Structures are given as C-alpha cells and as structure tokens.
Amino acid sequence: MVNYLEKLQNQNVLLNDSLSIVENTVKLINEVQGTMGKEVVCSIKTKLAKNSGLEELTKIAMIHRGENVDVPYSAKEICLFKYAPIVSCDVERSFNIYKDLVTSKRMNFTEESIRYHVVIACNHK
C-alpha cells in the first residue's frame, strides 16, 4: 500500500493513473480484517464520500477514456485536466517553487520576467 501512496506523490502522473492508484488502494483497504480494519474502511469511505472534487475528477477521467459523461467544462478545459493532481503534494511543490516570486525583492518583475522565471523553476531538476 505504501508503494501506491508514493506513486501518488510523483509529478506528472496522468489523472487516470492517479485515480487507478486510489481505486487499488481502496480495494486493499477493504480487505483489511478485524476491528481496526473495519474502522479504517469506514474512515476511508467517509473521507472519499465527502470529497466532491474526486467525483468530478472521476467523470473527467472517464471522458479522457472516451466515455460520454456530462460535465460543465469545455473540451479545452477537459484537456487541461490530463495531469490534474489529486493529492496536495503537487500543490505544495508549486508553492515551494513560486515562493520566491512573492517577496518584496520582486517588486520590479514584469509579466514576461515572471513567465521566464516560472519556466526555469518548473524545468529545474
């Protein structure tokens, strides 16, 4: 199960792949036996049920697979979800990358300079 969670933390994971990881993890959790197992299963089901965004992303992933699902997004917007992160790791990573942009030292950045800085920051390994 740890391997599944580590895979979710990787960058550039396709939305379909991320959702498959979650689905496989839930299947594993459902197999846990005993009192603790039942508590964990109940907890994960509750958390997933409260996550309306996950349901929306699941519909978008279905469209990516060629299924016909009704969502309130344009075709262009749906394409932008191809690598949508479903965990906060990517979001935290991006805050880390962009933190240097939001300082008092960066008051003279032009829009073009910011664009270059973001491209460099995102491609830096």
C-alpha positions in Angstrom: 0.0 0.0 0.0 2.9 2.3 0.7 4.0 1.9 -2.9 0.6 3.2 -4.1 0.8 6.3 -1.9 4.4 7.0 -3.0 3.2 6.8 -6.7 0.5 9.4 -6.0 3.2 11.8 -4.8 5.1 11.6 -8.1 4.9 14.5 -10.5 3.3 14.2 -14.0 1.1 11.3 -13.2 -1.9 11.0 -15.5 -5.3 11.7 -13.9 -6.5 8.2 -15.0 -3.4 6.6 -13.4 -3.8 8.6 -10.1 -7.5 7.5 -9.9 -6.5 3.9 -10.5 -4.0 4.1 -7.7 -6.7 5.4 -5.4 -9.1 2.6 -6.5 -6.5 -0.1 -6.0 -5.6 1.3 -2.5 -9.3 1.3 -1.5 -9.6 -2.3 -2.7 -6.6 -3.2 -0.5 -8.1 -1.3 2.5 -11.4 -3.1 2.1 -9.6 -6.4 2.5 -8.2 -5.5 6.0 -9.7 -7.7 8.6 -10.5 -7.2 12.3 -11.9 -4.3 14.3 -9.1 -1.9 13.2 -9.7 -2.9 9.6 -13.4 -2.0 9.9 -12.6 1.3 11.4 -10.1 2.1 8.6 -12.6 1.0 5.9 -15.3 3.2 7.5 -12.9 6.2 7.7 -11.7 6.0 4.1 -15.3 5.6 2.8 -16.4 8.6 4.8 -13.5 10.7 3.6 -14.0 9.7 -0.1 -17.7 10.4 0.1 -17.1 13.9 1.4 -14.7 14.7 -1.5 -17.0 16.0 -4.2 -13.9 17.0 -6.3 -12.9 13.4 -6.6 -16.2 12.5 -8.1 -15.8 15.4 -10.6 -12.3 14.3 -11.5 -13.5 10.7 -12.0 -16.1 12.0 -14.5 -13.3 13.9 -16.4 -11.1 10.8 -16.4 -14.0 8.9 -17.9 -14.1 11.4 -20.7 -10.4 11.0 -21.2 -11.0 7.3 -21.7 -13.6 8.1 -24.4 -16.7 7.6 -22.4 -19.7 10.0 -22.8 -20.2 11.8 -19.5 -21.9 15.2 -18.8 -19.6 17.8 -17.1 -19.8 21.6 -17.0 -16.4 22.0 -18.8 -15.4 22.8 -22.3 -13.3 20.4 -24.4 -10.3 22.6 -23.9 -10.7 22.7 -20.1 -11.1 18.9 -20.0 -7.8 18.5 -21.8 -6.1 20.7 -19.1 -7.1 18.0 -16.5 -4.9 15.4 -18.1 -2.3 15.6 -15.3 -4.5 17.1 -12.6 -3.1 16.3 -9.2 -5.4 14.6 -6.8 -3.2 14.9 -3.8 -1.7 18.1 -2.2 1.9 17.1 -2.8 2.0 18.8 -6.3 0.2 21.9 -4.9 2.8 22.2 -2.0 5.6 21.7 -4.5 4.3 24.5 -6.7 4.0 26.8 -3.6 7.6 26.0 -2.9 8.6 26.8 -6.5 6.8 30.1 -6.6 7.6 31.4 -3.1 10.5 33.4 -4.5 8.1 35.3 -6.8 6.1 36.7 -3.9 8.7 38.7 -2.0 9.4 42.4 -1.6 12.6 41.9 -3.6 10.5 41.0 -6.7 8.5 44.3 -7.0 10.0 45.1 -10.4 9.2 41.8 -12.1 7.5 42.3 -15.5 4.9 39.8 -16.7 7.5 38.4 -19.2 10.1 38.1 -16.5 7.7 36.1 -14.3 6.9 33.8 -17.2 10.6 33.1 -17.7 11.2 32.6 -14.0 8.3 30.1 -13.8 9.5 28.1 -16.8 13.0 27.9 -15.4 11.7 27.0 -11.9 9.4 24.3 -13.3 12.1 22.7 -15.5 14.9 22.9 -12.9 15.7 19.4 -11.6 
